[in-house]
Amino acid sequence: MNSLIFATSSPRRIELLKKFNLNFNFVPHEFEENNKLDMKPYELLIFNSEKKSKSILEKFPKDIIFASDTIVYKDYVIGKPKNKIEATKIINKLNNAFHTVMTSVVAINNYGTIYSGVKTSLVKTNNISTDKIKKYIESEYYLDKAGGYGIQNKNFDFVKNYYGCYENILGLPTCMIKECLSKINIENDYSFSNCIGINR
């Protein structure tokens, strides 16, 4: 059987997949996302994930390569802040408002794309004070996170409510991994997440 490889170095994605014991190998991709391309959010997410997968395909031509990409959308595509100034601007834009979180999952092999899809969740944030935002930015927790925040971070309780898939907001909806594995006829007995849910 072909090996399963996930093109990622994200600790959150690795942690989510490891709990299912699916024998994924984790290899960092060699593609730098560009969220300013003139594409619709859905198209951009699929494009980025395909590029991540293809960036390591030559090294693993006999295997199935998975990749994922997450963005936040509010008026425009918001990716990972590169510095404190950008992070402050993003957090202030998302503060006390609704936004969407979108994550793509793509699987490819040497013959082409096997699976691609995008999951969307709606998020409402709390009204966070300027002082608390400043303290959060100084912690640099925003690094490597789309939208500059993590729903799992209880020290900076940014998310008030969410509607849809919690793991999508974390950065990898495992319900889509299950769907993909089913499509490529890999049977499993693991309890994947239920992507539909409301937190109030």
Stockholm file with secondary structure:
# STOCKHOLM 1.0

chainA/1-200         MNSLIFATSSPRRIELLKKFNLNFNFVPHEFEENNKLDMKPYELLIFNSEKKSKSILEKFPKDIIFASDTIVYKDYVIGKPKNKIEATKIINKLNNAFHTVMTSVVAINNYGTIYSGVKTSLVKTNNISTDKIKKYIESEYYLDKAGGYGIQNKNFDFVKNYYGCYENILGLPTCMIKECLSKINIENDYSFSNCIGINR
#=GR chainA/1-200 SS CCCEEEECCCHHHHHHHHTTTCCEEEECCCCCCCTTSSSCHHHHHHHHHHHHHHTTGGGCTTSEEEEEEEEEESSSEECCCCSHHHHHHHHHHHTTSEEEEEEEEEEEETTEEEEEEEEEEEEEECCCCHHHHHHHHHHTTTTTCGGGCCTTCSSSCCEEEEESCHHHHHTCCHHHHHHHHHHTTCCCCCCCCCCCCEEC
#=GC SS_cons         CCCEEEECCCHHHHHHHHTTTCCEEEECCCCCCCTTSSSCHHHHHHHHHHHHHHTTGGGCTTSEEEEEEEEEESSSEECCCCSHHHHHHHHHHHTTSEEEEEEEEEEEETTEEEEEEEEEEEEEECCCCHHHHHHHHHHTTTTTCGGGCCTTCSSSCCEEEEESCHHHHHTCCHHHHHHHHHHTTCCCCCCCCCCCCEEC
//
